[in-house]
Amino acid sequence: MCDLHITKISLFLDTVQHWQDSDYLAVYHRGRYFRLWMYNAGRLLSPREIEYQIQKILDDPSPPSPGEEKLGALTAGDRVPWAKARKEFFGSGVNKRSLDCIEKSAFFVTLDDDKQGMMGDDPDGSLDHYAKSLLHGKCYDRWFDKSFSVVIYKNGKTGLNAEHSWADAPIVAHLWEYVLATDSFQLGYNEEGHCKGDINPNLPKPQRLSWDIPPQCQEQITQSLMVAKALADDVDFHVLPFSDFGKGRIKKCKISPDAFIQLALQLAYYRDRGMFCLTYEASMTRLFREGRTETVRSCTSESCAFVKALASGEDADHCRRLFRLACEKHQHLYRLAMTGSGIDRHLFCLYVVSKYLGVESPFLKEVLSEPWRLSTSQTPFQQAELFDLVNHPEYISCGGGFGPVADDGYGVAYIILGENMINFHVSCKHSCTQTDSHKFGAHIRRALLDLLALVSPDQKDINVGNSQAKKDL
């Protein structure tokens, strides 16, 4: 079916293992694990046959075996206890066979009994719950070691939870765009809502995986779940759909949309915390073979000068000039990062070499110790030709998100959709009294409107949005 990866652990380190192919999925439903074969007699199952097989899993009345329901929590808690439990309880016999089945599956599927999506009288709040559910679920109903888990909710909404070590977000986003477009515009559904295609009624039933989990292992599962749940409950997550304007208006001002958004984030953070902080923006280095990312340090002398000038009410022309200088500096840094001339991967290599040689470097110790209190990333919308967002706005995506990097910081992911929309995912921690995802989202909204009002010759409809943004604060 596909190349697949699994993060496999030992007592000393995690390793990424790669298998060339797999012809089945691992499926989780109501505390049970199943193997779902995707081929029969050498051919791929039709969509209708896959639906037929999944329905068999949904209709299976058997209860979870002792310890099975929350087994996935081992992949969500601390790594060392999972490594020890793996060695002691999953090294042979039925447990090893079932664990191998999960780890060698093409990918993991969770049939979630919850309903998610934009629902009811609080669509923004329901989007927050939707995103938070995809981030960690119940902490035991995802298999966090798998390359990715597809989550299918009771009301048909779907999403992905991706493990980060094997690939960056654009890879997963590219895959998911193709899946959504193929499902909607090519495969489709019949009048009754079923998948199209024929059924072979003699298909073998999905195989229920067996486990023999002793009380000692069940205790470790409970401990891992407590650790994971404490982390998950601390995440404050907010989805901010911004539709007042998009990259179309920004580009009319002859400004890079990404630079515009990054300057808005600097302004929002300054208004939120009254200071500046080390800011991380991910840049792809896919110009190079096996290139992953480099860091754009978006908080620059130029961005700070602009934000201070705007915050202190200096002349608009002066602020515009500083704003364009800051945008040009950001674009320069982004080009350097993309072409292999960034600094952070170089610093990391020096750090690795210093550890190997046993050399203490005061410089590296200081430069790598400062936390990224504002960690940002743009989720690319890469296959725009697959979607007609003007005539079919129901296919607009919220994009993806991630948790905060620092205990007292924010994680901000954003996706630029079409010409007229930007969606943000904002995260922080409830345990930090100085951060609040909804408040920071309101600051982002106001900052975007303020910047457009500053640089756009057309002031029409901006002031209305700005008044609403100030009310949100």
C-alpha positions in Angstrom: 0.0 0.0 0.0 2.7 2.5 1.0 6.0 3.1 2.6 5.5 3.3 6.3 7.4 4.3 9.4 7.1 3.5 13.1 8.9 5.1 16.0 10.3 2.0 17.8 11.9 2.4 21.2 14.7 0.6 23.1 15.9 1.3 26.6 18.4 3.8 25.2 16.9 5.6 22.3 14.0 5.9 19.8 14.6 4.7 16.3 12.6 5.2 13.1 12.0 1.9 11.4 10.9 1.6 7.8 9.1 -1.2 6.0 8.7 -1.2 2.2 5.0 -2.2 2.1 2.0 -3.3 4.1 -1.3 -4.7 3.0 -3.5 -4.0 6.1 -4.5 -1.3 8.6 -4.6 -1.4 12.4 -8.0 -0.2 13.6 -9.0 0.8 17.1 -12.7 0.9 18.2 -14.2 1.0 21.7 -11.1 -0.4 23.3 -10.4 -3.2 20.8 -7.7 -3.5 18.2 -8.3 -5.1 14.7 -6.3 -6.0 11.6 -8.2 -4.8 8.5 -6.9 -6.4 5.3 -7.0 -4.0 2.4 -6.4 -6.6 -0.4 -8.3 -9.7 -1.4 -7.0 -12.1 -4.1 -4.3 -9.7 -5.1 -6.6 -6.7 -5.6 -7.2 -3.6 -3.5 -10.6 -3.6 -1.9 -13.2 -1.2 -3.3 -14.4 1.7 -1.2 -17.7 -0.1 -0.6 -15.9 -3.2 0.6 -13.8 -1.1 3.0 -17.0 0.4 4.3 -18.4 -3.1 4.6 -15.4 -4.3 6.6 -15.4 -1.3 8.9 -19.1 -1.9 9.6 -18.2 -5.4 10.8 -15.8 -3.8 13.3 -18.5 -1.3 14.4 -21.0 -4.2 14.9 -18.6 -6.4 16.8 -20.1 -6.7 20.3 -17.0 -8.2 22.0 -15.6 -6.3 25.0 -11.9 -5.3 25.3 -9.7 -7.8 27.0 -8.2 -6.8 30.4 -5.7 -3.9 29.8 -6.5 -3.6 26.1 -8.7 -0.5 26.1 -6.1 1.9 27.3 -3.0 0.1 26.0 -2.2 3.0 23.6 -1.4 5.2 26.6 2.0 3.5 26.8 2.9 5.4 23.6 1.7 8.7 25.1 3.5 8.7 28.4 7.2 8.8 29.3 9.4 6.8 26.9 11.5 4.9 29.4 8.6 3.1 31.2 7.2 2.2 27.7 10.6 0.8 26.7 10.8 -1.3 29.9 7.2 -2.5 29.6 7.9 -3.4 25.9 10.9 -5.5 26.8 9.2 -7.2 29.8 5.6 -7.8 28.5 5.7 -7.5 24.7 8.9 -9.4 23.8 7.3 -12.7 22.9 4.1 -14.6 22.5 0.7 -13.2 21.7 1.5 -9.7 22.8 4.5 -9.5 20.5 2.5 -10.8 17.6 -0.3 -8.2 18.2 2.2 -5.4 18.8 4.1 -6.3 15.5 0.7 -6.2 13.7 0.1 -2.6 14.9 3.6 -1.4 14.1 3.8 -3.0 10.7 0.4 -1.8 9.5 0.3 0.8 6.8 -1.2 3.3 9.3 -3.4 3.5 12.3 -7.2 4.2 12.2 -9.3 5.3 15.2 -13.0 4.9 14.9 -13.9 7.5 17.5 -17.3 7.5 19.2 -17.3 11.3 19.7 -18.8 13.8 17.4 -16.6 16.7 16.2 -16.7 19.6 13.8 -18.4 23.0 13.6 -21.6 22.4 15.5 -24.3 24.1 17.5 -24.4 27.7 18.8 -20.7 27.8 19.5 -18.9 27.0 16.2 -15.6 28.5 17.3 -15.7 26.6 20.6 -16.5 23.3 18.8 -13.6 23.9 16.4 -11.4 24.3 19.5 -12.6 20.9 20.8 -12.2 19.4 17.3 -8.5 20.5 17.0 -7.7 19.5 20.6 -9.2 16.0 20.1 -7.0 15.5 17.0 -4.0 16.6 18.9 -4.2 14.0 21.7 -7.7 12.4 21.9 -8.3 10.6 25.1 -4.5 9.9 25.3 -5.1 6.1 24.8 -7.1 5.9 21.6 -4.3 7.0 19.2 -1.1 5.0 18.6 1.4 7.9 18.9 4.4 5.8 17.7 2.8 5.3 14.3 3.7 7.6 11.4 0.2 8.9 11.4 -3.2 8.0 12.8 -6.4 8.7 10.8 -9.2 9.6 13.2 -12.8 9.1 12.0 -15.5 10.5 14.2 -19.1 9.2 14.7 -20.6 12.0 12.6 -18.2 11.4 9.7 -15.7 14.2 10.4 -12.1 13.1 10.0 -8.6 14.3 10.7 -5.0 13.2 11.2 -2.6 12.9 14.1 1.0 12.7 12.8 4.2 11.6 14.5 6.8 14.2 13.7 10.2 12.5 13.5 9.7 10.8 10.1 8.4 13.9 8.2 7.4 17.5 8.5 3.8 18.9 8.2 3.9 19.7 4.4 4.4 16.0 3.6 1.3 15.0 5.7 -0.7 18.0 4.4 0.1 17.0 0.8 -1.2 13.5 1.5 -4.3 14.7 3.3 -5.2 17.2 0.5 -5.1 14.4 -2.0 -7.2 12.1 0.1 -9.9 14.7 0.7 -10.0 15.8 -2.9 -10.1 12.2 -4.2 -12.9 11.3 -1.7 -15.0 14.3 -2.5 -14.6 14.7 -6.3 -13.6 11.3 -7.7 -14.8 8.4 -5.5 -18.0 10.0 -4.2 -21.0 8.3 -2.6 -24.3 6.9 -3.8 -27.8 8.3 -3.1 -28.0 6.3 0.1 -24.7 7.7 1.4 -22.7 4.6 0.9 -19.4 4.3 -0.9 -19.5 3.4 -4.5 -18.4 0.0 -5.7 -19.3 -3.7 -5.4 -19.0 -6.0 -2.5 -17.5 -9.5 -2.3 -19.6 -10.9 0.6 -17.1 -13.7 1.2 -14.4 -11.3 2.4 -12.7 -12.6 5.6 -13.7 -10.7 8.7 -11.3 -8.2 10.2 -9.1 -10.0 12.6 -9.4 -9.1 16.3 -6.0 -8.8 17.9 -5.4 -10.8 21.1 -3.6 -9.6 24.2 -2.5 -11.1 27.5 -1.7 -8.1 29.7 -0.8 -9.0 33.3 -1.7 -6.7 36.2 1.9 -5.3 36.4 1.6 -4.0 32.8 -1.9 -2.7 33.5 -0.5 -0.7 36.3 2.1 0.8 34.0 -0.6 1.6 31.5 -2.4 3.5 34.2 0.7 5.4 35.2 1.4 6.4 31.6 -2.1 7.5 31.1 -1.9 9.8 34.2 1.3 11.4 32.8 -0.2 11.9 29.3 -3.6 13.2 30.6 -1.9 15.8 32.8 0.0 17.0 29.7 -3.1 17.0 27.5 -5.4 18.7 30.1 -2.8 21.5 30.4 -3.0 22.4 26.6 -5.1 25.5 25.9 -6.0 25.3 22.2 -7.9 27.8 20.1 -8.8 27.8 16.4 -9.1 31.3 14.8 -10.7 31.5 11.4 -9.8 34.9 10.0 -11.9 35.9 6.9 -11.8 39.7 7.0 -9.1 39.6 4.3 -6.5 37.2 2.9 -3.4 37.1 0.8 -5.2 38.9 -2.1 -5.4 42.2 -0.2 -1.9 41.8 1.2 -0.4 41.2 -2.2 -2.1 44.3 -3.6 0.0 46.2 -1.0 3.1 44.6 -2.6 3.9 42.7 0.7 4.8 39.1 1.2 1.8 37.4 2.9 4.1 35.4 5.2 6.1 38.5 6.2 2.8 40.3 6.9 1.5 37.6 9.1 4.8 37.2 11.0 4.9 41.0 11.7 1.3 40.7 12.9 2.4 37.9 15.3 5.2 40.1 16.6 2.8 43.0 17.2 0.3 40.6 18.9 2.9 39.2 21.2 4.2 42.6 22.2 0.6 43.7 23.0 0.0 40.5 24.9 3.2 40.4 27.0 4.7 43.9 26.7 8.0 42.5 25.4 9.6 40.6 22.6 10.8 37.0 22.6 12.9 34.6 20.6 10.6 33.5 17.7 10.8 30.3 15.6 9.4 30.1 12.1 9.9 26.8 10.3 11.3 27.1 6.7 11.5 24.1 4.4 14.9 23.1 3.0 13.6 20.7 0.4 15.8 22.2 -2.3 18.3 19.7 -0.8 18.1 15.9 -0.8 16.5 14.7 2.5 16.2 18.4 3.5 13.9 19.0 6.5 13.7 22.4 8.1 15.7 25.5 9.0 14.7 28.2 11.4 13.7 31.8 10.5 14.2 34.0 13.6 11.3 36.3 12.9 12.0 38.6 15.9 14.5 41.0 14.4 15.9 44.4 15.2 13.8 45.7 12.3 10.5 44.1 13.5 11.1 45.4 17.1 11.7 48.9 15.8 8.5 48.8 13.8 6.4 47.4 16.6 7.7 50.0 19.1 7.0 52.8 16.7 3.5 51.7 16.1 2.8 51.0 19.7 4.0 54.5 20.7 1.8 56.2 18.1 4.5 57.5 15.9 3.8 59.1 12.5 2.0 56.7 10.1 4.5 57.3 7.2 7.4 56.5 9.5 5.7 53.3 10.7 5.0 52.3 7.1 8.6 52.7 6.2 9.8 50.7 9.3 7.1 48.0 8.4 8.4 47.6 4.9 12.0 47.4 6.1 11.0 44.7 8.6 9.2 42.7 5.9 12.2 43.0 3.6 14.4 41.7 6.4 12.1 38.8 7.0 12.0 37.8 3.3 15.8 38.0 3.3 16.1 35.6 6.3 13.6 33.3 4.7 15.6 33.0 1.5 18.7 32.4 3.5 17.0 29.6 5.4 15.6 27.9 2.3 18.9 27.9 0.5 20.9 26.4 3.4 22.4 29.6 4.8 20.4 29.7 8.1 22.2 29.5 11.4 20.2 27.1 13.7 21.0 23.8 12.0 24.6 24.8 11.9 24.5 25.6 15.6 22.8 22.2 16.3 25.6 20.4 14.4 28.2 22.3 16.5 26.3 21.2 19.6 26.3 17.5 18.5 30.0 17.6 17.7 30.7 19.3 21.1 28.9 16.5 22.9 30.7 13.9 20.9 34.1 15.5 21.7 33.1 16.2 25.3 33.9 19.9 24.9 31.9 22.4 26.9 31.1 25.5 24.9 29.8 28.6 26.9 28.7 30.1 23.7 26.6 27.1 22.6 25.2 26.7 26.1 23.9 30.3 26.2 22.7 30.5 22.6 20.8 27.2 22.8 19.3 27.7 26.3 16.9 30.5 25.5 13.4 29.1 24.9 11.3 29.7 21.8 8.4 31.4 23.5 6.7 32.0 20.1 6.9 29.0 17.9 5.3 29.4 14.5 4.8 27.5 11.3 2.8 27.9 8.1 0.9 24.9 6.9 1.2 25.0 3.1 -1.9 24.8 0.9 -0.1 22.9 -1.9 -2.6 21.5 -4.3 -5.0 24.5 -4.8 -6.1 23.1 -8.2 -7.8 20.2 -6.4 -10.3 22.5 -4.7 -12.7 25.2 -5.8 -13.0 27.2 -2.6 -15.1 30.0 -4.1 -17.9 27.8 -5.3 -17.4 25.1 -2.6 -16.5 26.9 0.7 -17.5 23.7 2.5 -14.1 22.3 1.5 -12.2 25.0 3.4 -9.7 23.4 5.8 -8.8 24.7 9.3 -5.2 23.5 8.6 -3.2 21.9 11.4 -1.7 22.8 14.7 0.7 21.8 17.5 1.3 22.4 21.2 3.5 25.2 22.7 7.3 24.6 22.8 7.9 26.6 26.0 5.9 26.3 29.2 5.2 30.0 29.1 5.0 30.4 25.4 2.6 30.1 22.4 2.5 27.7 19.5 0.9 29.3 16.4 0.2 27.5 13.1 -1.5 29.2 10.2 -2.7 28.3 6.8 -3.4 30.7 3.9 -6.5 29.5 2.1 -7.3 31.0 -1.3 -7.3 34.8 -1.6 -9.6 35.7 1.3 -9.0 33.5 4.4 -6.2 32.8 6.9 -6.8 30.2 9.6 -4.8 30.1 12.8 -4.2 27.4 15.5 -3.1 29.0 18.8 -1.9 26.9 21.7 -0.4 27.6 25.2 -0.6 26.0 28.6 -3.4 26.6 31.2 -0.7 26.2 34.0 0.9 29.5 32.8 -1.1 32.4 34.1 0.5 34.8 31.6 -0.7 33.1 28.5 -4.2 32.6 27.1 -4.9 31.2 23.6 -8.2 33.1 23.1 -6.8 36.4 24.2 -3.8 35.9 22.0 -6.1 35.0 19.1 -7.9 38.3 19.6 -4.5 40.1 19.6 -3.6 38.4 16.3 -6.9 39.4 14.8 -6.5 43.0 15.9 -2.9 43.1 14.7 -3.8 41.9 11.2 -6.5 44.5 10.9 -4.2 47.3 12.2 -1.4 46.4 9.8 -3.8 46.4 6.8 -5.2 49.7 7.9 -1.6 51.0 8.0 -0.5 49.9 4.6 -3.7 49.7 2.5 -4.8 52.7 0.5 -8.4 51.4 0.7 -9.7 51.9 4.2 -13.1 50.6 3.4 -14.5 47.9 5.8 -11.3 47.7 7.8 -12.5 50.0 10.6 -15.6 47.8 11.2 -13.4 44.7 11.7 -11.1 46.7 13.9 -13.9 47.8 16.2 -15.0 44.1 16.6 -11.4 43.1 17.3 -11.1 45.6 20.1 -14.4 44.3 21.6 -13.0 40.8 21.5 -10.1 42.0 23.7 
